Amino acid sequence: AAGPLAGEATDLTVDERGGLWVLDGDAGALHYLPAAAPPARWPLAGPVEPSALAVATAGDAVDAVIFDEAAPGHRVARIPLPPAAAAVAPRRPPAIAASAETAPVARYGDAADDPAIYVPADGEGEALILGTDKRAGLAVYGLDGALRQFLAVGRLNNVDVLPAVAFDDGTVALAAASNRTGDSISLFAIESGGVSHLGDVATGLSDVYGLCLYGAGDAAYVFVNATDGRYEQHRLGGTLAHPTGERVRAFRLPSQPEGCVADPVTAQVYLGEEAAGVWVAGARPDGAAPALVIDVGEQLVADVEGMAIYRRGEQAWLVVSSQGSNSFVVYALEPGYPLVGDFRITADLAGGIDGVSETDGLDVTSAALPGYPDGLLVLQDGRNRLPDAPQNFKLVDWRAVAAVLGLAPGEAQGGR
């Protein structure tokens, strides 16, 4: 039977069935309060100073990961659930594990937001992961997850990359990010020596939020939105020393947007409306107005957050963060946008990498990368729990995604 806590709860977490787990460090006990069953309590054998807790469902049991301040590492205990609690099994998307993770951002709280994967256009040089810290700036990571560089340029929210953008005085790989500090678009050059801040482009928006890039021939465009639903499209120009942006289009969604992604193959841009679903519009300045094509529902649960396109040959899929269900939904980019499936990221206890929850932004590439021959999916993790640390980004092998969705494996086609 469950009993009262000896002191304050040391840590707590919620499992996939909606049950609450409470770590009572003072008493050396673990309490379980299921959503639809009597509570339970187990004494802890081993940890001297239990300090943090994470749980992962394993069939009719739960793997509890307990961190001990008095000893390095963590302890794992498989706890069979009481029959009444085990019977509460709502539908859950199939689970896969991340392959690696980045170093956490510097600050606790809601800080990490959106990643972008940079793949050198010529195949030479190092692939990088750029990640926004919406309290401070832009982080640059290697595929090993180590922090390579940090640019403290303001409260960056979303980031995207293009492999080659022509300015009047040169062509560079370009990253752009929505900067909430000045309601602007921050531009960065990605070169062999690192990432450098080129400058900012003003917008006509208040409280800028999401952003994505679109390249069409010699032209490069930025889509940027604000929390009130407004979108602007800017054409980039000027020089590397003084980049400029010309607003060529404006439109609006009914409520707050954030994530977006442009498809250079079809000249369309997909726009997330957090409470409603996914819209599609023409990506050129004279393109078609937005139309709602995917509604929130059983699989896609608000908030609709980050999105990215995985393209292999003639096939392409839209990957969308379903923040309300801590999962990811995949749609085929063909008429009707049929649902391919959904999945979630669970903890790899042996590897010491926790699952993914409350994801904001994501990015994906089909390019063959070291350790990821069919491409890579990068996800922001809203709760970095193994051990407790500030938010970070998780790296997922696309082969694991393809396997769980029943997609045929194939040679990566390069590019995005």
C-alpha positions in Angstrom: 0.0 0.0 0.0 1.1 3.6 -0.6 1.9 5.8 2.3 2.7 9.4 3.0 6.0 11.0 1.9 8.7 11.2 4.6 9.5 14.7 3.4 9.3 16.7 0.2 9.2 14.8 -3.1 12.7 14.5 -4.5 11.5 14.1 -8.0 8.4 13.1 -10.0 7.4 12.1 -13.5 4.4 10.8 -15.4 4.4 7.6 -17.4 2.8 6.8 -20.7 -0.4 5.5 -19.0 -0.8 8.7 -17.2 0.4 7.4 -13.8 2.4 9.6 -11.5 5.7 8.4 -10.1 7.1 10.1 -7.0 10.6 9.6 -5.7 10.7 10.0 -1.9 14.4 10.4 -1.2 14.1 10.9 2.5 12.4 7.5 3.0 14.2 5.7 0.2 10.9 4.8 -1.5 9.2 5.0 -4.8 5.4 5.9 -4.9 3.1 5.1 -7.9 -0.3 6.8 -8.3 -1.9 5.2 -11.4 -4.6 7.1 -13.4 -7.2 4.3 -12.7 -5.9 2.0 -10.0 -5.0 2.0 -6.3 -1.6 3.6 -5.5 1.5 1.5 -4.7 4.8 2.0 -3.0 8.2 0.2 -3.2 11.2 0.6 -1.0 14.5 1.4 -2.7 17.4 -1.0 -2.1 20.8 0.5 -3.0 20.6 4.3 -3.7 22.0 6.3 -0.8 21.0 9.8 -1.9 18.4 9.3 -4.7 18.1 12.6 -6.5 16.3 12.2 -9.8 13.9 9.8 -11.5 12.9 8.8 -15.1 10.6 6.0 -16.2 10.1 4.1 -19.4 7.2 1.7 -20.2 8.3 -1.9 -20.9 5.1 -3.9 -21.6 3.2 -4.5 -18.4 6.2 -3.2 -16.4 8.1 0.0 -16.0 11.9 0.6 -16.0 12.6 3.1 -13.3 15.9 4.9 -13.6 17.1 6.4 -10.4 20.1 8.7 -10.0 22.2 8.6 -6.8 24.1 11.7 -5.7 26.3 9.5 -3.6 27.5 7.3 -6.5 28.2 7.9 -10.2 25.8 6.8 -12.9 22.3 5.5 -12.3 20.4 2.4 -11.3 17.6 0.7 -13.3 14.8 -1.3 -11.7 12.1 -3.1 -13.7 8.9 -2.9 -11.7 5.9 -5.0 -12.7 2.7 -2.9 -12.7 -0.3 -3.9 -10.6 -2.8 -5.7 -12.9 -5.3 -2.9 -12.8 -2.7 -0.3 -13.7 -1.2 -2.4 -16.5 -4.7 -2.8 -18.0 -4.8 1.0 -18.6 -3.1 1.1 -22.0 -4.1 3.9 -24.3 -2.9 3.8 -27.8 0.7 4.8 -28.1 2.7 5.2 -31.3 5.5 2.7 -31.8 8.7 3.7 -30.1 12.3 4.0 -31.3 15.4 5.3 -29.5 17.7 8.1 -30.3 21.3 7.3 -31.4 23.0 10.3 -29.9 22.3 13.6 -28.3 23.9 17.1 -28.2 25.4 18.8 -25.2 22.6 20.6 -23.2 22.1 24.3 -23.6 23.6 26.5 -21.0 20.4 27.5 -19.2 17.6 25.5 -17.5 14.0 26.2 -18.5 12.4 26.6 -21.9 15.5 27.5 -23.9 16.4 25.1 -26.8 13.9 25.3 -29.6 14.8 24.5 -33.2 17.6 22.6 -35.0 18.8 22.8 -38.6 21.1 20.3 -40.2 23.9 21.7 -42.4 25.3 19.3 -45.1 28.1 20.7 -47.3 26.8 21.0 -50.9 30.1 19.6 -52.3 30.2 16.7 -49.9 33.5 18.1 -48.4 33.8 19.3 -44.9 31.9 18.6 -41.7 28.2 18.3 -41.4 26.9 20.4 -38.5 23.7 20.8 -36.4 22.7 24.3 -35.6 20.4 24.8 -32.7 18.6 27.9 -31.3 18.7 28.9 -27.7 15.8 31.2 -27.4 17.3 32.9 -24.4 20.8 33.6 -25.8 21.7 32.8 -29.4 22.8 30.0 -31.8 24.7 26.8 -30.9 26.7 24.8 -33.4 27.2 21.1 -32.8 29.1 18.3 -34.5 27.4 15.0 -35.3 29.0 13.7 -32.1 26.8 16.2 -30.2 29.7 18.2 -28.9 29.4 22.0 -28.9 31.7 23.6 -31.5 30.6 27.2 -31.2 28.1 29.5 -29.7 27.0 32.9 -31.1 25.4 35.1 -28.5 23.3 37.2 -30.9 19.9 37.4 -29.1 16.8 35.4 -28.5 16.7 33.1 -31.6 13.6 31.0 -32.0 13.7 29.1 -35.3 16.6 28.4 -37.7 17.0 27.0 -41.2 19.8 26.6 -43.7 20.4 26.8 -47.5 23.6 25.2 -49.0 24.4 28.1 -51.3 23.0 31.7 -51.4 24.4 34.3 -53.8 25.1 37.8 -52.6 26.5 40.7 -54.7 30.1 39.9 -53.5 30.1 36.1 -53.0 28.2 32.9 -52.4 28.0 31.2 -49.0 26.1 28.5 -47.2 23.6 30.4 -45.2 21.7 30.0 -42.0 18.8 32.3 -41.0 17.1 32.6 -37.6 14.1 34.5 -36.2 15.5 36.9 -33.6 12.9 37.8 -31.0 15.3 40.4 -29.4 14.9 42.8 -32.3 11.9 41.2 -34.2 14.4 40.6 -37.0 16.0 37.9 -39.2 19.6 37.0 -38.2 21.8 35.8 -41.1 24.9 33.6 -40.7 27.6 32.4 -43.1 28.6 28.7 -42.7 32.2 28.3 -43.8 35.1 25.9 -43.1 36.3 28.1 -40.3 33.0 28.1 -38.5 29.8 30.1 -38.4 29.8 33.9 -38.5 27.0 36.4 -38.0 26.6 38.5 -41.1 23.9 40.8 -39.8 20.2 41.2 -39.3 17.3 42.1 -41.6 14.4 44.0 -40.2 10.8 42.8 -40.4 7.5 44.5 -40.0 6.3 42.0 -37.4 6.0 42.2 -33.6 7.0 39.1 -31.6 8.6 37.1 -34.5 8.4 33.4 -34.0 8.9 30.8 -36.7 11.0 30.8 -39.9 12.1 28.8 -42.9 14.1 29.4 -46.0 13.3 28.8 -49.7 15.8 28.7 -52.5 14.7 29.1 -56.2 17.4 29.4 -58.7 19.5 32.5 -57.9 16.9 33.8 -55.4 16.8 33.1 -51.7 13.7 33.8 -49.6 12.9 33.9 -45.9 9.4 33.1 -44.6 9.0 34.5 -41.1 5.9 34.6 -38.9 4.7 36.3 -35.7 2.6 34.9 -32.8 -0.5 36.8 -34.1 -0.5 34.7 -37.3 1.1 37.1 -39.7 3.7 35.9 -42.2 6.2 37.9 -44.3 8.3 36.6 -47.2 11.6 38.5 -47.8 14.0 38.2 -50.7 17.6 38.3 -49.6 20.2 40.5 -51.3 22.9 43.0 -50.7 26.5 42.0 -49.8 28.0 39.7 -47.2 29.0 42.8 -45.2 25.6 44.4 -45.5 22.9 41.8 -46.3 19.4 43.1 -47.1 15.9 41.8 -47.2 13.0 43.0 -49.4 9.5 42.1 -48.3 7.8 40.7 -51.4 4.7 39.2 -49.8 2.5 39.1 -46.7 -0.3 36.8 -45.6 -1.9 35.6 -42.4 -3.1 32.3 -40.7 -6.1 32.4 -38.4 -4.1 31.8 -35.2 -0.5 31.3 -33.9 1.9 29.6 -36.3 5.4 28.5 -35.8 7.1 25.7 -37.8 7.3 25.9 -41.5 9.3 24.2 -44.3 9.7 25.0 -48.0 10.0 22.3 -50.7 12.2 23.5 -53.5 11.2 20.6 -55.8 7.5 21.5 -55.8 7.8 25.2 -54.9 5.4 24.9 -52.0 5.8 25.9 -48.4 4.1 24.0 -45.5 3.0 26.1 -42.6 2.0 24.9 -39.1 -0.8 26.5 -37.2 -0.3 25.3 -33.7 -4.0 24.7 -32.8 -5.3 23.7 -36.2 -3.0 21.7 -38.4 -0.8 22.1 -41.5 -1.4 24.6 -44.3 0.2 24.7 -47.8 0.9 27.7 -50.0 2.9 28.5 -53.1 6.5 29.3 -52.1 7.1 31.9 -54.9 6.1 35.5 -54.2 3.2 35.1 -56.6 2.3 31.6 -55.3 -1.1 30.3 -54.2 -2.6 31.5 -51.0 -2.5 29.2 -47.9 -5.0 26.3 -47.7 -5.5 24.0 -44.7 -4.6 20.4 -45.8 -4.0 18.5 -42.6 -6.2 18.8 -39.5 -5.3 18.1 -35.9 -6.9 14.8 -34.8 -6.0 11.5 -33.2 -2.4 11.3 -34.5 -1.6 15.0 -34.9 -2.3 16.5 -31.5 -1.9 20.3 -30.8 0.4 22.0 -30.6 1.6 21.5 -34.1 5.3 22.5 -33.9 8.3 21.8 -36.0 8.2 20.2 -39.5 10.7 19.1 -42.2 10.8 17.1 -45.4 12.6 13.9 -46.1 13.0 13.3 -49.8 14.4 10.1 -51.5 14.2 10.1 -55.2 10.6 10.8 -56.3 9.3 10.1 -52.9 8.9 12.7 -50.1 7.5 12.7 -46.6 6.5 15.5 -44.2 7.6 14.9 -40.6 5.6 17.0 -38.1 6.1 17.4 -34.3 2.8 16.5 -32.5 3.7 18.2 -29.3 0.4 17.3 -27.5 1.1 13.5 -27.8 4.9 13.7 -27.5 5.2 12.0 -30.9 5.9 12.6 -34.6 3.6 12.2 -37.5 4.6 11.4 -41.1 2.6 12.3 -44.2 3.3 11.4 -47.8 3.7 14.5 -50.0 1.2 13.5 -52.6 -2.4 14.4 -53.3 -4.5 14.1 -50.2 -1.4 14.0 -47.9 -2.1 10.4 -46.7 -0.9 9.5 -43.2 2.1 7.2 -43.3 2.3 6.6 -39.5 3.6 8.1 -36.3 6.3 7.2 -33.8 7.8 8.4 -30.5 11.3 8.5 -29.1 11.8 6.4 -25.9 14.7 6.1 -23.6 17.8 4.0 -24.4 18.6 3.1 -20.8 21.7 1.1 -21.8 23.1 4.0 -23.8 22.1 6.6 -21.2 20.0 8.6 -23.6 16.5 9.6 -22.5 13.4 9.8 -24.7 12.0 12.9 -26.3 9.0 14.9 -25.1 7.4 18.3 -25.7 9.3 18.8 -28.9 9.3 22.2 -30.5 11.5 22.1 -33.6 13.0 19.4 -35.8 14.9 18.9 -39.0 15.7 15.9 -41.2 18.0 15.1 -44.1 18.3 12.2 -46.5 22.0 12.9 -47.1 24.3 10.0 -46.2 26.3 11.1 -43.1 28.9 9.3 -41.0 26.9 6.8 -39.0 23.7 7.7 -40.7 23.8 6.2 -44.2 20.1 6.9 -45.0 20.0 10.2 -43.3 19.4 11.8 -39.9 16.5 13.2 -37.9 17.2 15.8 -35.2 14.6 16.7 -32.5 14.5 19.2 -29.8 13.9 17.6 -26.4 11.8 19.6 -24.0 12.7 17.5 -21.0 16.2 16.2 -20.8 16.0 13.6 -18.1 18.9 11.1 -18.2 20.2 12.7 -16.0 18.3 15.9 -15.3 19.9 18.7 -17.4 18.9 21.7 -19.5 17.2 21.0 -22.8 19.1 19.6 -25.8 18.6 18.0 -29.2 18.4 14.2 -29.9 19.8 12.5 -33.1 17.8 9.7 -34.6 19.0 7.4 -37.4 16.5 7.6 -40.2 16.8 3.8 -40.7 15.0 3.4 -37.4 12.2 5.7 -38.5 11.9 3.9 -41.8 11.7 0.5 -40.1 9.0 1.5 -37.6 6.9 3.1 -40.4 7.4 0.2 -42.8 9.1 2.3 -45.4 11.4 0.4 -47.7 15.1 1.1 -47.0 17.0 2.7 -49.9 20.1 4.6 -50.8 20.1 8.2 -49.7 19.8 10.6 -52.5 21.9 13.4 -51.0 20.8 17.0 -50.4 18.1 17.8 -47.9 
